[in-house]
Amino acid sequence: MTTTVVIGGSFAGMTAALEIKRKGKDEHKVILIDKSPLFLFIPSLIWIPFKRREMKDISFKKEGILKAKGVDFVHAEALSVDTETQIVKTDKGDFTYDNLVVATGPKVNFDVAPGVAEFSHYVGTPNGAMKLRTALEEFKKNPGPIVIGATQNAGCMGAAYEFLFNVEKWLREQNIRKKVDLYWITPEDYLGHFGIDGMPMGETMLKTFMKMFNIHYRTQVAVKEVTKDSVILSTGEVLKSSLTQLMPPFIGVDFVRNSPSLTPTANGYIPVEDTYQHKQLKNVWAAGIAVQVDLPFTCKNIPFAAPKTGYPSDETGKIVAENIVRVAKGRTDLKHKAWGKIPGLCIMDAGKKEVIIFSNHLFKPRTFAIMIPNVLYDFNKVLLEKYFMWKSRKGYAFLP
């Protein structure tokens, strides 16, 4: 029997673990290790501050689902791995593996600029989203300018755009929009770059949105410092801010950084082939955010990164599972699909409106790419959430 240890239980980790067991059946023992007992549908965190969702609506316990599908779940924090002895060390004991899948997700680098950790909010975690809910309630009592955006080296631009448009909608619903100067700041070369070198008509569409909603914006800027009541940009401009929400960059987690034999890159990610097999360690694989993704373009002035969203994380989890099962059968014809060749599929919420983004490849060159605005309601975004939560609760990782 082949034993695979999967580190991380979000999009990539859950998918990889369930698919290895489904395809490998009794010939494969799969152990998933994660420090959280809950699966969280992260894209819906942007709705938590506005009370459109509660945490219970977008999360569930994963142990029962994994157990029902034959996957062992260990609620523990993975500390490091020794790839020579093939032992993963956790705070609840050691685990030996034949194959290791690193699907650990990110660590957020709040130290990207002074004051980011102390004076800005971050919607990308449950705790951060709930703190923003409280902050918005306080903000209503004494409205002022708001700064929303992404810092230098950030890659999750889409979620920041979503939060921006949701805030704008919320301000109108609270009848305080006229009292608020709303600013968008981004390291992107242009609006709608998204870390994928843009989409046809994307920049024009977002410029139209900014004008329509009276949002001031700054592109090709970094954050020099955040204070209690301002954001200082790399250009020297000082933006007054009563509430600041920034998306800092992601870096590799401590588990990877504490495991030098994984040969992590400078930012703590795993170097892999387009099979998601480690470039040197043939029984080590990576999926999702843990994968090192090299940019196919050059940033003009301020560095930023590529997005690592749920869809490519899910896809890489499936590719890893397929290849592990093939290797166990002695096959050498592994499945190949570089990160940039994965289709681009995203529904960007725009404050109870939405933009459907689809392309045959995440990165250029592409033969098909389109952005479709829906100004009536974000029902596709809601439908996607309901579908993914349903398939995840059922353990149907094989579904699209």
Disulfide bonds with the S-S distance in Angstrom:
none
